[in-house]
């Protein structure tokens, strides 16, 4: 990695939307304003809800085609390009930090950025001139993911922006039965999550499936909430959340788009 940055980078959890994010009248501006307030990263490390792979995998360290991991959208969404430079030095730093007994790391050199990574990055850093590395989630277990984040935390002092990309509530099947608007399960979970984050209640967040109202409805499968725990671990290696703020809130198509900055 390059020499240590003079300013420690924050760690982010963002709700990344779907490919139509770019057409939303509000969201792209919110992401652009957020990135404008950040120190410029030397590199970006992405953890997306859309890549689960065990053992933990490192994606491409060069510029390769994007992963269009969605179906049934208009053709122009498959024409999006985000040719960010690869980050081989960051990949080597990640290997060193994660290498430990019982934690193997693999390389998948042809695995490009999926839409959980490139959709928000295209709005936040549209020049695509910052090296990006995506890594997989090797598990959905919150405690283990927070442990991964803790190991990655030193990268923040080297100018690396660590980003967990998911969705604060995510139940597409249930949305079909709501008739529009914000369903109660989405609003209740979002309010609970905001209060738990404000209180730095790590234990409640780790046990969100039981501790939260409507947790099983908000996340019938937990991959979109899971990146938050990598971010939380990276936010404070000691496991105690420090300064944090919700930079984006509200709802999109009934889902909570709460996005949080730590540090």
Beta strands, then each sheet from edge to edge (+ up, - down):
strand 1: 11-15
strand 2: 43-52
strand 3: 56-58
strand 4: 105-107
strand 5: 131-137
strand 6: 160-166
strand 7: 244-248
strand 8: 251-252
strand 9: 255-256
strand 10: 259-262
sheet 1: 5+ 2+ 6+ 1+ 10- 7+
sheet 2: 3+ 4+
sheet 3: 8+ 9-
end
